[in-house]
Every structure is written in structure tokens, then in C-alpha cells.
């Protein structure tokens, strides 16, 4: 399969938030952004879908080797091939790539996200790191306000993703027990104690995203357009889940594809 097609299937299939968030950017930039998000999706999937710690460790070790190979121009995985095609081999030397891998490795070693501090580090390194990697299309100095804004949006989006899908196939906890006063029983399905905790986390994630969008500068960069669109879509999805008092926390917070399309069009129109 073509590497770009593979990345689309992994990170931006039809109907997904990223599919609509990247509709109004150029084809080359879209392919690169999707490939970067496919890397994030592939690494996060290791802890979201694999319960066996030994298998997770093996996969993470493989990706550590793949990153080193990609640095030398010998990428093998479709995601790595697509990134190298659109972003160049220097991409693999960026510190955010290693930080993302280490963050996923830390969650794997701990068998889930066990504390608020661990959750914050994960969101900063995975969500914020992905956003900073996406911002490489418009080279910015490290202290540039736009780079700070997009990092904050990425971290908040990662926290929203954790709250939006709090129970995953591997059974590893995504919401730490210290996040609320209720006990988490994610491994055992939907319980009365799980419901209010998920609602609390979703409300917190929604507010953080709203604050991040409000505080960000709507510059007309490709990455900012995509991230503000993703933020608006996620805010609507979380609001919908909270409004309907969803008593099935295993179900992902979401909205209809046609509404995602409308949000993407409205955001692009405002920023251009």
C-alpha cells in the first residue's frame, strides 16, 4: 500500500475529525500533517490496544530502532516512509519525536496513566509535541507566540482525547484515579462510579480547550488552521456528550460528520 494512503487510513479516514480539519489546506501540507498524526496514532495505539506489557515493550523497541533507521534515510514502516517523503530525514532528529516515544513508553511501563502529573506529561509530550512537529511548515523561533499557542492547543487536544475515549481495548487506564473523588473501574466496563468521573474529565477538557482557543492567536498558518479546527470539533463533541448525559462512558464523545464539515468550513473562513 502507498505510504500516504496508509497514513490516511490510520489517522484521517473519511468521517474523522482530522479528515475534515485538513480539507482546506494544500495537498502536500495535508499529506505531511496526516503522516505526523499517523505517527502519533501508531505510537499511542501501542498502549491503547495491547494489554501484554512484553508485546508493548517489543513494539516500542522496534519503533526506537525505526526512528534511528529513518534518521539515516532507511525508513521501513509506511508512516516513517511518508514522513520522510514529505518532511525530510531531519524530521527524525527533532527532540519532539524522541519525547513522544518516551512518553508512550512511560505509560506502557506504568501500565496506564496513574496520576495527574503523568497525564499532564503525556499530553505535553504527545499532544503538544505532535502540534510542534506540525508547525514545522512555518518555521518559528522557539519563543514565538504562535508556537506556544499551538503547543497548548495540542496538549489540550490530547487531554480531550483521553477523556473522550476513557476506556480502550487494552484496559489500561487513561484517566488517573486522582482526577476525581470517584473510584475508577475502567477495566470492568461502565459502572455508576465511572460515569461521573468521565463527565468531570470531559467538562475539564472542554474548558481547557475553550481557554486554549480563546488565548491563541488565529494566525493564518496551516498548522494553526488545522489545530483550531480540531479544537472546535472536539469542543462540540465533548459538549454533545455532556449535554446528552451519556451514561455509556465506553462510547467515544463525537458529533456527526456533517457537523464536523460545517465547523471546518467556518473555521477556515474565519482564519483566511
C-alpha positions, 0 to 999 in steps of 0.5 A: 500500500502507498505510504500516504494512503496508509497514513490516511487510513490510520489517522484521517479516514473519511468521517474523522475529525482530522479528515475534515480539519485538513480539507482546506489546506494544500495537498502536500501540507495535508499529506505531511500533517496526516503522516505526523498524526499517523505517527502519533496514532501508531505510537499511542495505539501501542498502549491503547490496544495491547494489554501484554506489557512484553508485546508493548515493550517489543513494539516500542523497541522496534519503533526506537530502532525505526526512528534511528533507521529513518534518521539515516534515510532507511525508513521501513514502516509506511508512516516513517516512509511518508514522513520522510517523503514529505518532511525530510530525514531531519524530521527524525532528529527533532527532540519532539519525536524522541519525547513522544516515544518516551512518553508512550513508553512511560505509560506502557511501563506504568501500565496506564496513566496513574496520576495527574502529573503523568497525564499532564506529561503525556499530553505535553509530550504527545499532544503538544509535541505532535502540534510542534512537529506540525508547525514545522511548515512555518518555521518559528523561533522557539519563543514565538507566540504562535508556537506556544499557542499551538503547543497548548492547543495540542496538549489540550487536544490530547487531554480531550482525547483521553477523556473522550475515549476513557476506556480502550481495548487494552484496559489500561487506564487513561484517566488517573484515579486522582482526577476525581473523588470517584473510584475508577473501574475502567477495566470492568466496563461502565459502572455508576462510579465511572460515569461521573468521573468521565463527565468531570474529565470531559467538562475539564477538557472542554474548558481547557480547550475553550481557554486554549482557543480563546488565548491563541492567536488565529494566525493564518498558518496551516498548522494553526488552521488545522489545530483550531479546527480540531479544537472546535470539533472536539469542543462540540463533541465533548459538549454533545456528550455532556449535554446528552448525559451519556451514561455509556462512558465506553462510547467515544464523545463525537458529533456527526460528520456533517457537523464536523464539515460545517465547523471546518468550513467556518473555521477556515473562513474565519482564519483566511 
